[in-house]
């Protein structure tokens, strides 16, 4: 089966610009996650979707970050305006369901550099 | 607060030596514990989970609720084990909480 797809793989922007990332989860996976991984840290959840509804966005900086999952399949994550500290790898993951036993499958990530 | 601690940033061993990657967690309840691995130029992937009680690629991990630990062990390290290892916990319905990761370097 095809894995989680993400694009672009790399992005370089200047601070105060906007940027968008796209994620296509594994077919049939109801739960989708966006994680931010800053250099030297483990991934940290930004937002979790169950189908097209938000389950947890408590750690999403809502003044600049937004995400949507229209039709409960693909998802986009946007940053506007970007700050230097947003430089990180943005990982998308999906799982069949929310239960703890369900394996999360990760995409390759989008590496963002904000100058 | 839920937290996962991996005290070692880097662990260097020789091929054939035993390996133990440490993981401690703080959580009031019964979380599920996982080890994820990221090999060079590959995506993050599940290595094993405590509930399965299985051995994957020779690695095992035992959940010790008294010590709140979930250390990853392998009796004889191989060069292909060199990677970044992340310990993570998860409560039902929530996302994973990761530690900062430990880089394992196995040299011949």
Interface residues (C-beta under 8 A of the other chain):
Chain A: X3 X4 X33 X35 X40 X41 X42 X43 X44 X45 X48 X55 X56 X91 X98 X99 X100 X101 X103 X104 X105 X106 X107 X108 X109
Chain B: X4 X31 X32 X43 X44 X45 X46 X49 X51 X86 X88 X90 X91 X92 X93 X94 X95 X96 X97 X98 X99 X100 X101
